[in-house]
Amino acid sequence: MKLDKRQFCIAVNTYRDMLDEEQMIQDALDIGPEWKPGEWITNFYEFLSDVCDLEVDHNFGTDLDWFCFETDFGRRKDYCKIFDPETSRTWTVETPDILYDYIIRDDF
C-alpha cells in the first residue's frame, strides 16, 4: 500500500463521488455510459488500484474492487462482511477507513 489511511480514504471517497455525480449527469441528460468523462473516471480508479498495490484474486479481483462494486462503497450492508479465517474475526467493512485497516492487517 503506497497510501496512508487519510490519502486512501480521500481517494476512495472521491471515486465514489465521481461515480455518483456521473450517474446524475447521465440520468439528467439521458446519455449512455460511453462518454469521455467516464473514461477519466475509469482511469482514476485504475490509478488508485495501482497505487494500492493489492493482491489480485483472478476470480474476484481485489478487496478494493469488492468494496467499490459489490458493496457499493459500503452502502449495501448485506454484502459488507468478510470472515478472516486466520484470526476467526468477521470484519464489517462499511467505510474506506475500515477497508484500509482490513487491507493493512495483511501487510505485516
C-alpha positions as CSV (number, residue, x, y, z in Angstrom):
1,M,0.0,0.0,0.0
2,K,1.5,3.3,-1.1
3,L,-1.1,5.5,0.5
4,D,-1.6,6.3,4.1
5,K,-5.0,5.9,5.7
6,R,-6.1,9.5,5.1
7,Q,-5.0,9.5,1.4
8,F,-6.7,6.2,0.8
9,C,-10.0,7.4,2.3
10,I,-9.9,10.6,0.4
11,A,-9.2,8.8,-2.9
12,V,-12.0,6.1,-2.4
13,N,-14.5,8.8,-1.4
14,T,-13.5,10.9,-4.4
15,Y,-14.0,7.9,-6.7
16,R,-17.5,7.2,-5.1
17,D,-18.5,10.9,-5.5
18,M,-17.3,10.8,-9.1
19,L,-19.4,7.8,-9.9
20,D,-22.5,9.3,-8.1
21,E,-22.1,12.6,-10.0
22,E,-21.6,10.8,-13.3
23,Q,-24.8,8.8,-12.8
24,M,-26.8,12.0,-12.0
25,I,-25.4,13.7,-15.2
26,Q,-26.2,10.6,-17.3
27,D,-29.7,10.5,-15.9
28,A,-30.3,14.2,-16.4
29,L,-29.0,14.2,-20.0
30,D,-30.4,10.8,-20.9
31,I,-27.0,9.7,-22.2
32,G,-25.2,6.3,-22.1
33,P,-22.1,5.3,-20.2
34,E,-19.8,5.6,-23.2
35,W,-18.6,9.2,-22.9
36,K,-15.3,10.9,-22.3
37,P,-15.7,11.7,-18.6
38,G,-16.5,8.0,-18.0
39,E,-13.0,7.2,-19.3
40,W,-11.4,9.7,-16.9
41,I,-13.2,8.1,-14.0
42,T,-12.1,4.7,-15.1
43,N,-8.5,5.9,-15.4
44,F,-8.7,7.4,-11.8
45,Y,-9.9,4.1,-10.5
46,E,-7.1,2.2,-12.3
47,F,-4.5,4.6,-10.9
48,L,-6.0,4.3,-7.4
49,S,-5.9,0.5,-7.7
50,D,-2.3,0.5,-8.9
51,V,-1.0,2.7,-6.1
52,C,-2.8,0.5,-3.5
53,D,-0.8,-2.5,-4.9
54,L,-3.3,-5.0,-3.7
55,E,-3.3,-8.8,-4.2
56,V,-5.5,-9.8,-7.1
57,D,-7.7,-12.8,-6.9
58,H,-8.3,-13.6,-10.6
59,N,-11.8,-14.8,-9.9
60,F,-12.9,-12.0,-7.6
61,G,-10.5,-9.0,-8.1
62,T,-9.1,-7.1,-5.2
63,D,-10.5,-6.1,-1.8
64,L,-10.9,-2.6,-3.3
65,D,-12.9,-3.9,-6.3
66,W,-15.2,-5.8,-3.8
67,F,-15.7,-2.7,-1.7
68,C,-16.4,-0.3,-4.5
69,F,-18.5,-2.6,-6.8
70,E,-20.0,-5.4,-4.7
71,T,-20.8,-3.4,-1.5
72,D,-21.4,-0.1,-3.4
73,F,-18.9,1.6,-1.1
74,G,-20.4,0.1,2.0
75,R,-24.0,1.1,1.1
76,R,-25.1,-2.5,0.5
77,K,-25.0,-3.5,4.2
78,D,-25.9,-7.1,3.4
79,Y,-22.6,-7.6,1.5
80,C,-20.2,-5.8,3.9
81,K,-18.9,-8.7,5.9
82,I,-15.6,-10.5,5.4
83,F,-14.6,-13.5,7.5
84,D,-10.9,-13.7,8.2
85,P,-10.1,-17.4,8.8
86,E,-6.6,-16.7,10.2
87,T,-8.0,-14.7,13.1
88,S,-11.6,-16.0,13.1
89,R,-12.7,-12.4,13.0
90,T,-15.6,-11.1,10.9
91,W,-15.0,-7.7,9.6
92,T,-17.9,-5.4,8.8
93,V,-16.4,-3.2,6.1
94,E,-18.8,-0.2,5.6
95,T,-16.3,2.6,5.2
96,P,-13.0,3.2,3.5
97,D,-11.1,3.5,6.8
98,I,-12.3,0.1,7.9
99,L,-11.3,-1.3,4.5
100,Y,-7.9,0.3,4.9
101,D,-7.5,-1.4,8.3
102,Y,-8.6,-4.7,6.8
103,I,-6.1,-4.4,3.9
104,I,-3.2,-3.3,6.1
105,R,-3.6,-6.2,8.5
106,D,-2.1,-8.4,5.8
107,D,0.9,-6.1,5.2
108,F,2.9,-7.1,8.3
